[in-house]
Protein backbone atom coordinates (compact mmCIF):
# COMPACT_ATOMS: atom_id res chain seq x y z
CA UNK A 1 0.00 0.00 0.00
CA UNK A 2 1.23 3.55 -0.74
CA UNK A 3 1.90 5.77 2.28
CA UNK A 4 -1.10 7.60 3.70
CA UNK A 5 -1.33 11.19 2.49
CA UNK A 6 -4.03 13.79 3.04
CA UNK A 7 -5.14 13.34 -0.56
CA UNK A 8 -5.39 9.56 -0.29
CA UNK A 9 -7.25 9.87 3.02
CA UNK A 10 -9.75 12.33 1.54
CA UNK A 11 -10.28 10.27 -1.63
CA UNK A 12 -10.77 7.04 0.31
CA UNK A 13 -13.27 8.54 2.76
CA UNK A 14 -15.05 10.33 -0.09
CA UNK A 15 -15.39 7.12 -2.09
CA UNK A 16 -16.78 5.28 0.94
CA UNK A 17 -19.26 8.08 1.67
CA UNK A 18 -20.45 7.95 -1.95
CA UNK A 19 -20.82 4.16 -1.72
CA UNK A 20 -22.74 4.56 1.54
CA UNK A 21 -25.14 7.09 0.00
CA UNK A 22 -25.70 4.76 -2.97
CA UNK A 23 -26.33 1.85 -0.60
CA UNK A 24 -28.98 3.84 1.27
CA UNK A 25 -30.69 4.84 -1.98
CA UNK A 26 -30.70 1.29 -3.37
CA UNK A 27 -31.85 -0.43 -0.19
CA UNK A 28 -34.56 2.18 0.45
CA UNK A 29 -36.14 0.99 -2.81
CA UNK A 30 -36.08 -2.69 -1.85
CA UNK A 31 -38.75 -4.36 0.24
CA UNK A 32 -41.78 -6.59 0.27
CA UNK A 33 -43.89 -3.74 -1.17
CA UNK A 34 -43.35 -2.33 -4.66
CA UNK A 35 -42.63 1.28 -3.65
CA UNK A 36 -39.28 2.81 -4.63
CA UNK A 37 -37.58 6.18 -4.37
CA UNK A 38 -38.60 6.83 -7.98
CA UNK A 39 -42.24 6.82 -6.85
CA UNK A 40 -41.47 9.78 -4.61
CA UNK A 41 -39.46 11.61 -7.25
CA UNK A 42 -42.11 11.11 -9.95
CA UNK A 43 -44.99 12.12 -7.65
CA UNK A 44 -46.89 8.91 -8.27
CA UNK A 45 -50.62 8.66 -7.61
CA UNK A 46 -50.04 6.84 -4.32
CA UNK A 47 -47.21 9.12 -3.27
CA UNK A 48 -48.44 9.36 0.34
CA UNK A 49 -48.31 5.60 0.77
CA UNK A 50 -44.87 5.44 -0.81
CA UNK A 51 -43.69 8.28 1.41
CA UNK A 52 -44.94 6.51 4.52
CA UNK A 53 -43.35 3.21 3.53
CA UNK A 54 -39.95 4.66 2.61
CA UNK A 55 -39.53 7.57 5.02
CA UNK A 56 -41.21 6.07 8.10
CA UNK A 57 -40.38 2.38 7.76
CA UNK A 58 -37.44 1.62 5.47
CA UNK A 59 -35.24 4.69 5.92
CA UNK A 60 -35.18 4.69 9.76
CA UNK A 61 -34.27 1.01 9.71
CA UNK A 62 -31.56 1.57 7.11
CA UNK A 63 -30.09 4.43 9.16
CA UNK A 64 -30.11 2.25 12.29
CA UNK A 65 -28.34 -0.51 10.36
CA UNK A 66 -25.74 2.01 9.17
CA UNK A 67 -25.10 3.26 12.70
CA UNK A 68 -24.85 -0.27 14.10
CA UNK A 69 -22.52 -1.40 11.34
CA UNK A 70 -20.32 1.67 11.71
CA UNK A 71 -20.03 1.24 15.46
CA UNK A 72 -19.25 -2.48 15.34
CA UNK A 73 -16.81 -2.11 12.44
CA UNK A 74 -14.82 0.63 14.16
CA UNK A 75 -14.91 -1.16 17.52
CA UNK A 76 -13.58 -4.33 15.89
CA UNK A 77 -10.66 -2.46 14.32
CA UNK A 78 -9.77 -0.89 17.67
CA UNK A 79 -9.97 -4.14 19.65
CA UNK A 80 -7.80 -5.91 17.08
CA UNK A 81 -5.15 -3.20 17.37
CA UNK A 82 -5.19 -2.72 21.14
CA UNK A 83 -5.26 -6.45 21.91
CA UNK A 84 -2.92 -7.32 19.02
CA UNK A 85 -5.29 -10.12 18.13
CA UNK A 86 -6.60 -10.43 14.54
CA UNK A 87 -9.53 -12.54 15.77
CA UNK A 88 -10.74 -9.92 18.24
CA UNK A 89 -14.32 -8.77 17.82
CA UNK A 90 -16.81 -7.28 20.31
CA UNK A 91 -19.06 -10.33 19.88
CA UNK A 92 -16.37 -13.02 20.17
CA UNK A 93 -14.65 -11.31 23.11
CA UNK A 94 -17.91 -11.19 25.06
CA UNK A 95 -18.15 -7.39 25.04
CA UNK A 96 -21.46 -7.50 23.16
CA UNK A 97 -22.64 -10.26 25.49
CA UNK A 98 -21.80 -8.18 28.56
CA UNK A 99 -23.63 -5.20 27.09
CA UNK A 100 -26.60 -7.44 26.28
CA UNK A 101 -26.71 -8.78 29.84
CA UNK A 102 -26.63 -5.26 31.26
CA UNK A 103 -29.39 -4.00 28.96
CA UNK A 104 -31.44 -7.17 29.50
CA UNK A 105 -31.17 -6.98 33.29
CA UNK A 106 -32.18 -3.31 33.29
CA UNK A 107 -35.20 -4.12 31.12
CA UNK A 108 -36.18 -7.11 33.27
CA UNK A 109 -36.07 -4.95 36.40
CA UNK A 110 -38.25 -2.36 34.71
CA UNK A 111 -35.69 0.41 35.24
CA UNK A 112 -36.29 2.20 31.90
CA UNK A 113 -39.96 2.62 32.86
CA UNK A 114 -39.08 3.84 36.37
CA UNK A 115 -36.30 6.28 35.42
CA UNK A 116 -37.64 7.80 32.21
CA UNK A 117 -35.41 10.86 32.04
CA UNK A 118 -32.14 8.91 31.85
CA UNK A 119 -30.87 6.36 29.29
CA UNK A 120 -30.84 3.57 31.89
CA UNK A 121 -30.77 0.70 29.44
CA UNK A 122 -27.88 2.19 27.49
CA UNK A 123 -25.96 2.94 30.71
CA UNK A 124 -26.46 -0.63 31.92
CA UNK A 125 -25.22 -1.95 28.57
CA UNK A 126 -22.13 0.25 28.82
CA UNK A 127 -21.37 -0.98 32.35
CA UNK A 128 -21.73 -4.58 31.18
CA UNK A 129 -19.35 -3.97 28.28
CA UNK A 130 -16.74 -2.20 30.43
CA UNK A 131 -16.93 -4.90 33.11
CA UNK A 132 -16.30 -7.53 30.45
CA UNK A 133 -13.26 -5.70 29.11
CA UNK A 134 -11.87 -5.32 32.64
CA UNK A 135 -12.23 -9.05 33.28
CA UNK A 136 -10.59 -9.82 29.93
CA UNK A 137 -7.56 -7.69 30.76
CA UNK A 138 -7.21 -9.09 34.28
CA UNK A 139 -7.48 -12.75 33.29
CA UNK A 140 -5.24 -12.48 30.23
CA UNK A 141 -2.44 -10.49 31.88
CA UNK A 142 0.82 -12.20 32.78
CA UNK A 143 3.44 -10.24 34.73
CA UNK A 144 1.84 -6.99 33.75
CA UNK A 145 1.65 -7.79 30.03
CA UNK A 146 -1.51 -8.64 28.13
CA UNK A 147 -1.32 -11.96 26.27
CA UNK A 148 -3.71 -11.67 23.28
CA UNK A 149 -4.78 -15.18 22.39
CA UNK A 150 -6.21 -16.41 25.75
CA UNK A 151 -8.79 -13.64 25.38
CA UNK A 152 -10.66 -15.65 22.75
CA UNK A 153 -11.21 -18.57 25.12
CA UNK A 154 -12.07 -16.22 27.97
CA UNK A 155 -14.55 -14.42 25.72
CA UNK A 156 -16.25 -17.66 24.69
CA UNK A 157 -16.58 -18.70 28.34
CA UNK A 158 -17.97 -15.31 29.36
CA UNK A 159 -20.47 -15.38 26.50
CA UNK A 160 -21.68 -18.77 27.73
CA UNK A 161 -22.07 -17.44 31.27
CA UNK A 162 -23.90 -14.34 30.03
CA UNK A 163 -26.31 -16.44 27.98
CA UNK A 164 -27.02 -18.63 31.00
CA UNK A 165 -27.72 -15.58 33.16
CA UNK A 166 -30.00 -14.08 30.51
CA UNK A 167 -31.95 -17.34 30.25
CA UNK A 168 -32.20 -17.46 34.05
CA UNK A 169 -33.55 -13.91 34.20
CA UNK A 170 -35.98 -14.69 31.38
CA UNK A 171 -37.24 -17.69 33.34
CA UNK A 172 -37.97 -15.85 36.58
CA UNK A 173 -39.22 -12.50 35.24
CA UNK A 174 -42.75 -12.01 33.96
CA UNK A 175 -42.83 -12.28 30.18
CA UNK A 176 -44.72 -9.01 29.62
CA UNK A 177 -41.55 -7.05 30.43
CA UNK A 178 -39.50 -9.02 27.93
CA UNK A 179 -41.68 -8.84 24.83
CA UNK A 180 -39.62 -9.42 21.70
CA UNK A 181 -36.47 -10.21 23.65
CA UNK A 182 -35.70 -13.44 21.80
CA UNK A 183 -35.39 -11.68 18.45
CA UNK A 184 -33.40 -8.89 20.13
CA UNK A 185 -30.94 -11.44 21.55
CA UNK A 186 -30.22 -12.79 18.06
CA UNK A 187 -29.67 -9.29 16.70
CA UNK A 188 -32.45 -7.36 15.00
CA UNK A 189 -32.43 -3.88 13.46
CA UNK A 190 -35.49 -2.03 14.81
CA UNK A 191 -37.49 0.78 13.25
CA UNK A 192 -36.70 3.71 15.54
CA UNK A 193 -37.73 7.33 15.78
CA UNK A 194 -35.48 9.86 14.08
CA UNK A 195 -34.78 11.47 17.46
CA UNK A 196 -33.10 8.33 18.79
CA UNK A 197 -31.22 7.91 15.51
CA UNK A 198 -29.92 11.47 15.81
CA UNK A 199 -28.82 10.90 19.43
CA UNK A 200 -26.98 7.70 18.51
CA UNK A 201 -25.39 9.50 15.56
CA UNK A 202 -23.94 12.16 17.86
CA UNK A 203 -22.50 9.52 20.22
CA UNK A 204 -21.05 7.57 17.31
CA UNK A 205 -19.50 10.55 15.50
CA UNK A 206 -17.88 11.95 18.65
CA UNK A 207 -16.53 8.51 19.60
CA UNK A 208 -15.18 7.91 16.10
CA UNK A 209 -13.43 11.28 16.11
CA UNK A 210 -11.85 10.34 19.42
CA UNK A 211 -10.74 6.95 18.11
CA UNK A 212 -9.39 8.43 14.88
CA UNK A 213 -7.24 10.85 16.88
CA UNK A 214 -5.42 7.82 18.30
CA UNK A 215 -4.68 6.40 14.86
CA UNK A 216 -0.91 6.91 15.09
CA UNK A 217 -0.75 5.37 18.57
CA UNK A 218 -2.77 2.36 17.40
CA UNK A 219 -0.35 1.90 14.50
CA UNK A 220 2.58 1.72 16.91
CA UNK A 221 0.76 -0.51 19.42
CA UNK A 222 0.01 -3.01 16.66
CA UNK A 223 3.77 -3.55 16.38
CA UNK A 224 4.12 -4.23 20.11
CA UNK A 225 3.80 -2.37 23.38
CA UNK A 226 7.53 -2.05 24.00
CA UNK A 227 8.13 -0.58 20.57
CA UNK A 228 5.24 1.84 21.09
CA UNK A 229 6.61 2.96 24.45
CA UNK A 230 10.05 3.53 22.98
CA UNK A 231 8.49 5.85 20.39
CA UNK A 232 6.68 7.94 22.99
CA UNK A 233 3.24 6.32 23.15
CA UNK A 234 1.57 6.28 26.56
CA UNK A 235 0.32 2.73 26.09
CA UNK A 236 -1.88 2.52 29.19
CA UNK A 237 -3.71 5.77 28.46
CA UNK A 238 -4.21 4.87 24.80
CA UNK A 239 -5.53 1.45 25.72
CA UNK A 240 -7.95 2.76 28.35
CA UNK A 241 -9.34 5.60 26.23
CA UNK A 242 -9.75 3.58 23.02
CA UNK A 243 -11.27 0.58 24.81
CA UNK A 244 -13.75 2.81 26.66
CA UNK A 245 -14.81 4.52 23.41
CA UNK A 246 -15.07 1.19 21.56
CA UNK A 247 -17.11 -0.27 24.43
CA UNK A 248 -19.36 2.81 24.48
CA UNK A 249 -20.36 2.54 20.83
CA UNK A 250 -20.73 -1.24 21.13
CA UNK A 251 -23.03 -0.83 24.12
CA UNK A 252 -25.07 1.86 22.34
CA UNK A 253 -25.71 -0.52 19.44
CA UNK A 254 -26.42 -3.58 21.58
CA UNK A 255 -28.92 -1.71 23.77
CA UNK A 256 -31.01 -1.00 20.67
CA UNK A 257 -30.34 -3.79 18.16
CA UNK A 258 -29.04 -6.64 20.33
CA UNK A 259 -25.70 -8.46 20.04
CA UNK A 260 -25.12 -8.63 16.28
CA UNK A 261 -22.20 -10.95 15.73
CA UNK A 262 -19.09 -10.97 13.54
CA UNK A 263 -19.47 -7.50 11.99
CA UNK A 264 -16.44 -6.35 13.99
CA UNK A 265 -14.47 -9.31 12.66
CA UNK A 266 -15.34 -9.29 8.95
CA UNK A 267 -15.34 -5.55 8.34
CA UNK A 268 -11.91 -4.47 9.70
CA UNK A 269 -10.11 -7.21 7.77
CA UNK A 270 -11.99 -6.31 4.58
CA UNK A 271 -11.17 -2.63 5.08
CA UNK A 272 -7.54 -3.51 5.79
CA UNK A 273 -7.29 -5.39 2.50
CA UNK A 274 -8.75 -2.42 0.59
CA UNK A 275 -7.14 0.52 2.39
CA UNK A 276 -4.10 -0.82 4.23
CA UNK A 277 -3.22 -1.16 7.93
CA UNK A 278 -2.79 2.53 8.83
CA UNK A 279 -5.35 3.13 11.60
CA UNK A 280 -5.65 6.82 10.74
CA UNK A 281 -7.59 5.57 7.71
CA UNK A 282 -8.53 2.08 8.88
CA UNK A 283 -10.78 3.19 11.76
CA UNK A 284 -13.03 5.52 9.70
CA UNK A 285 -12.88 3.11 6.75
CA UNK A 286 -14.01 0.25 8.99
CA UNK A 287 -16.89 2.40 10.25
CA UNK A 288 -18.10 3.27 6.74
CA UNK A 289 -17.53 -0.25 5.40
CA UNK A 290 -19.41 -1.65 8.39
CA UNK A 291 -22.32 0.68 7.70
CA UNK A 292 -22.52 -0.48 4.08
CA UNK A 293 -22.16 -4.15 5.03
CA UNK A 294 -24.92 -4.10 7.65
CA UNK A 295 -27.29 -2.10 5.44
CA UNK A 296 -27.12 -4.82 2.79
CA UNK A 297 -27.19 -7.62 5.39
CA UNK A 298 -30.37 -6.19 6.93
CA UNK A 299 -31.93 -5.62 3.52
CA UNK A 300 -31.27 -9.27 2.71
CA UNK A 301 -32.75 -10.27 6.07
CA UNK A 302 -36.00 -8.41 5.44
CA UNK A 303 -36.44 -9.31 1.76
CA UNK A 304 -35.08 -12.81 1.12
CA UNK A 305 -38.12 -14.49 2.74
CA UNK A 306 -40.57 -11.57 2.44
CA UNK A 307 -43.03 -10.93 3.96
CA UNK A 308 -41.35 -12.98 6.71
CA UNK A 309 -38.23 -11.34 8.12
CA UNK A 310 -35.21 -13.08 9.61
CA UNK A 311 -32.97 -11.44 12.24
CA UNK A 312 -29.95 -9.73 10.75
CA UNK A 313 -27.83 -11.54 13.34
CA UNK A 314 -28.57 -14.77 11.49
CA UNK A 315 -27.20 -13.30 8.25
CA UNK A 316 -24.04 -11.94 9.88
CA UNK A 317 -23.45 -15.23 11.73
CA UNK A 318 -23.75 -17.23 8.50
CA UNK A 319 -21.19 -14.89 6.93
CA UNK A 320 -18.96 -14.49 9.96
CA UNK A 321 -18.73 -18.08 11.19
CA UNK A 322 -16.94 -19.44 8.10
CA UNK A 323 -14.87 -16.24 7.90
CA UNK A 324 -13.71 -16.71 11.49
CA UNK A 325 -12.65 -20.31 10.83
CA UNK A 326 -10.80 -19.30 7.66
CA UNK A 327 -9.05 -16.43 9.44
CA UNK A 328 -8.11 -18.64 12.38
CA UNK A 329 -6.60 -21.20 10.01
CA UNK A 330 -4.74 -18.48 8.10
CA UNK A 331 -3.31 -16.87 11.23
CA UNK A 332 -2.30 -20.19 12.81
CA UNK A 333 0.83 -20.34 10.69
CA UNK A 334 1.77 -16.67 10.57
CA UNK A 335 2.00 -13.35 12.29
CA UNK A 336 -0.37 -10.54 12.92
CA UNK A 337 -1.95 -8.63 10.01
CA UNK A 338 -0.19 -10.53 7.26
C-alpha positions in Angstrom: 0.0 0.0 0.0 1.2 3.5 -0.7 1.9 5.8 2.3 -1.1 7.6 3.7 -1.3 11.2 2.5 -4.0 13.8 3.0 -5.1 13.3 -0.6 -5.4 9.6 -0.3 -7.3 9.9 3.0 -9.8 12.3 1.5 -10.3 10.3 -1.6 -10.8 7.0 0.3 -13.3 8.5 2.8 -15.1 10.3 -0.1 -15.4 7.1 -2.1 -16.8 5.3 0.9 -19.3 8.1 1.7 -20.5 7.9 -1.9 -20.8 4.2 -1.7 -22.7 4.6 1.5 -25.1 7.1 0.0 -25.7 4.8 -3.0 -26.3 1.8 -0.6 -29.0 3.8 1.3 -30.7 4.8 -2.0 -30.7 1.3 -3.4 -31.9 -0.4 -0.2 -34.6 2.2 0.4 -36.1 1.0 -2.8 -36.1 -2.7 -1.9 -38.7 -4.4 0.2 -41.8 -6.6 0.3 -43.9 -3.7 -1.2 -43.4 -2.3 -4.7 -42.6 1.3 -3.7 -39.3 2.8 -4.6 -37.6 6.2 -4.4 -38.6 6.8 -8.0 -42.2 6.8 -6.9 -41.5 9.8 -4.6 -39.5 11.6 -7.3 -42.1 11.1 -10.0 -45.0 12.1 -7.6 -46.9 8.9 -8.3 -50.6 8.7 -7.6 -50.0 6.8 -4.3 -47.2 9.1 -3.3 -48.4 9.4 0.3 -48.3 5.6 0.8 -44.9 5.4 -0.8 -43.7 8.3 1.4 -44.9 6.5 4.5 -43.3 3.2 3.5 -40.0 4.7 2.6 -39.5 7.6 5.0 -41.2 6.1 8.1 -40.4 2.4 7.8 -37.4 1.6 5.5 -35.2 4.7 5.9 -35.2 4.7 9.8 -34.3 1.0 9.7 -31.6 1.6 7.1 -30.1 4.4 9.2 -30.1 2.2 12.3 -28.3 -0.5 10.4 -25.7 2.0 9.2 -25.1 3.3 12.7 -24.9 -0.3 14.1 -22.5 -1.4 11.3 -20.3 1.7 11.7 -20.0 1.2 15.5 -19.2 -2.5 15.3 -16.8 -2.1 12.4 -14.8 0.6 14.2 -14.9 -1.2 17.5 -13.6 -4.3 15.9 -10.7 -2.5 14.3 -9.8 -0.9 17.7 -10.0 -4.1 19.6 -7.8 -5.9 17.1 -5.2 -3.2 17.4 -5.2 -2.7 21.1 -5.3 -6.5 21.9 -2.9 -7.3 19.0 -5.3 -10.1 18.1 -6.6 -10.4 14.5 -9.5 -12.5 15.8 -10.7 -9.9 18.2 -14.3 -8.8 17.8 -16.8 -7.3 20.3 -19.1 -10.3 19.9 -16.4 -13.0 20.2 -14.6 -11.3 23.1 -17.9 -11.2 25.1 -18.2 -7.4 25.0 -21.5 -7.5 23.2 -22.6 -10.3 25.5 -21.8 -8.2 28.6 -23.6 -5.2 27.1 -26.6 -7.4 26.3 -26.7 -8.8 29.8 -26.6 -5.3 31.3 -29.4 -4.0 29.0 -31.4 -7.2 29.5 -31.2 -7.0 33.3 -32.2 -3.3 33.3 -35.2 -4.1 31.1 -36.2 -7.1 33.3 -36.1 -5.0 36.4 -38.3 -2.4 34.7 -35.7 0.4 35.2 -36.3 2.2 31.9 -40.0 2.6 32.9 -39.1 3.8 36.4 -36.3 6.3 35.4 -37.6 7.8 32.2 -35.4 10.9 32.0 -32.1 8.9 31.9 -30.9 6.4 29.3 -30.8 3.6 31.9 -30.8 0.7 29.4 -27.9 2.2 27.5 -26.0 2.9 30.7 -26.5 -0.6 31.9 -25.2 -2.0 28.6 -22.1 0.2 28.8 -21.4 -1.0 32.3 -21.7 -4.6 31.2 -19.3 -4.0 28.3 -16.7 -2.2 30.4 -16.9 -4.9 33.1 -16.3 -7.5 30.5 -13.3 -5.7 29.1 -11.9 -5.3 32.6 -12.2 -9.1 33.3 -10.6 -9.8 29.9 -7.6 -7.7 30.8 -7.2 -9.1 34.3 -7.5 -12.7 33.3 -5.2 -12.5 30.2 -2.4 -10.5 31.9 0.8 -12.2 32.8 3.4 -10.2 34.7 1.8 -7.0 33.8 1.6 -7.8 30.0 -1.5 -8.6 28.1 -1.3 -12.0 26.3 -3.7 -11.7 23.3 -4.8 -15.2 22.4 -6.2 -16.4 25.8 -8.8 -13.6 25.4 -10.7 -15.6 22.8 -11.2 -18.6 25.1 -12.1 -16.2 28.0 -14.6 -14.4 25.7 -16.3 -17.7 24.7 -16.6 -18.7 28.3 -18.0 -15.3 29.4 -20.5 -15.4 26.5 -21.7 -18.8 27.7 -22.1 -17.4 31.3 -23.9 -14.3 30.0 -26.3 -16.4 28.0 -27.0 -18.6 31.0 -27.7 -15.6 33.2 -30.0 -14.1 30.5 -31.9 -17.3 30.2 -32.2 -17.5 34.1 -33.6 -13.9 34.2 -36.0 -14.7 31.4 -37.2 -17.7 33.3 -38.0 -15.9 36.6 -39.2 -12.5 35.2 -42.7 -12.0 34.0 -42.8 -12.3 30.2 -44.7 -9.0 29.6 -41.6 -7.1 30.4 -39.5 -9.0 27.9 -41.7 -8.8 24.8 -39.6 -9.4 21.7 -36.5 -10.2 23.6 -35.7 -13.4 21.8 -35.4 -11.7 18.5 -33.4 -8.9 20.1 -30.9 -11.4 21.6 -30.2 -12.8 18.1 -29.7 -9.3 16.7 -32.4 -7.4 15.0 -32.4 -3.9 13.5 -35.5 -2.0 14.8 -37.5 0.8 13.3 -36.7 3.7 15.5 -37.7 7.3 15.8 -35.5 9.9 14.1 -34.8 11.5 17.5 -33.1 8.3 18.8 -31.2 7.9 15.5 -29.9 11.5 15.8 -28.8 10.9 19.4 -27.0 7.7 18.5 -25.4 9.5 15.6 -23.9 12.2 17.9 -22.5 9.5 20.2 -21.0 7.6 17.3 -19.5 10.5 15.5 -17.9 11.9 18.6 -16.5 8.5 19.6 -15.2 7.9 16.1 -13.4 11.3 16.1 -11.8 10.3 19.4 -10.7 6.9 18.1 -9.4 8.4 14.9 -7.2 10.8 16.9 -5.4 7.8 18.3 -4.7 6.4 14.9 -0.9 6.9 15.1 -0.8 5.4 18.6 -2.8 2.4 17.4 -0.3 1.9 14.5 2.6 1.7 16.9 0.8 -0.5 19.4 0.0 -3.0 16.7 3.8 -3.6 16.4 4.1 -4.2 20.1 3.8 -2.4 23.4 7.5 -2.1 24.0 8.1 -0.6 20.6 5.2 1.8 21.1 6.6 3.0 24.4 10.1 3.5 23.0 8.5 5.8 20.4 6.7 7.9 23.0 3.2 6.3 23.2 1.6 6.3 26.6 0.3 2.7 26.1 -1.9 2.5 29.2 -3.7 5.8 28.5 -4.2 4.9 24.8 -5.5 1.4 25.7 -7.9 2.8 28.3 -9.3 5.6 26.2 -9.8 3.6 23.0 -11.3 0.6 24.8 -13.8 2.8 26.7 -14.8 4.5 23.4 -15.1 1.2 21.6 -17.1 -0.3 24.4 -19.4 2.8 24.5 -20.4 2.5 20.8 -20.7 -1.2 21.1 -23.0 -0.8 24.1 -25.1 1.9 22.3 -25.7 -0.5 19.4 -26.4 -3.6 21.6 -28.9 -1.7 23.8 -31.0 -1.0 20.7 -30.3 -3.8 18.2 -29.0 -6.6 20.3 -25.7 -8.5 20.0 -25.1 -8.6 16.3 -22.2 -11.0 15.7 -19.1 -11.0 13.5 -19.5 -7.5 12.0 -16.4 -6.4 14.0 -14.5 -9.3 12.7 -15.3 -9.3 9.0 -15.3 -5.6 8.3 -11.9 -4.5 9.7 -10.1 -7.2 7.8 -12.0 -6.3 4.6 -11.2 -2.6 5.1 -7.5 -3.5 5.8 -7.3 -5.4 2.5 -8.8 -2.4 0.6 -7.1 0.5 2.4 -4.1 -0.8 4.2 -3.2 -1.2 7.9 -2.8 2.5 8.8 -5.4 3.1 11.6 -5.7 6.8 10.7 -7.6 5.6 7.7 -8.5 2.1 8.9 -10.8 3.2 11.8 -13.0 5.5 9.7 -12.9 3.1 6.7 -14.0 0.3 9.0 -16.9 2.4 10.2 -18.1 3.3 6.7 -17.5 -0.2 5.4 -19.4 -1.6 8.4 -22.3 0.7 7.7 -22.5 -0.5 4.1 -22.2 -4.1 5.0 -24.9 -4.1 7.6 -27.3 -2.1 5.4 -27.1 -4.8 2.8 -27.2 -7.6 5.4 -30.4 -6.2 6.9 -31.9 -5.6 3.5 -31.3 -9.3 2.7 -32.7 -10.3 6.1 -36.0 -8.4 5.4 -36.4 -9.3 1.8 -35.1 -12.8 1.1 -38.1 -14.5 2.7 -40.6 -11.6 2.4 -43.0 -10.9 4.0 -41.3 -13.0 6.7 -38.2 -11.3 8.1 -35.2 -13.1 9.6 -33.0 -11.4 12.2 -29.9 -9.7 10.8 -27.8 -11.5 13.3 -28.6 -14.8 11.5 -27.2 -13.3 8.3 -24.0 -11.9 9.9 -23.4 -15.2 11.7 -23.8 -17.2 8.5 -21.2 -14.9 6.9 -19.0 -14.5 10.0 -18.7 -18.1 11.2 -16.9 -19.4 8.1 -14.9 -16.2 7.9 -13.7 -16.7 11.5 -12.7 -20.3 10.8 -10.8 -19.3 7.7 -9.0 -16.4 9.4 -8.1 -18.6 12.4 -6.6 -21.2 10.0 -4.7 -18.5 8.1 -3.3 -16.9 11.2 -2.3 -20.2 12.8 0.8 -20.3 10.7 1.8 -16.7 10.6 2.0 -13.3 12.3 -0.4 -10.5 12.9 -2.0 -8.6 10.0 -0.2 -10.5 7.3 
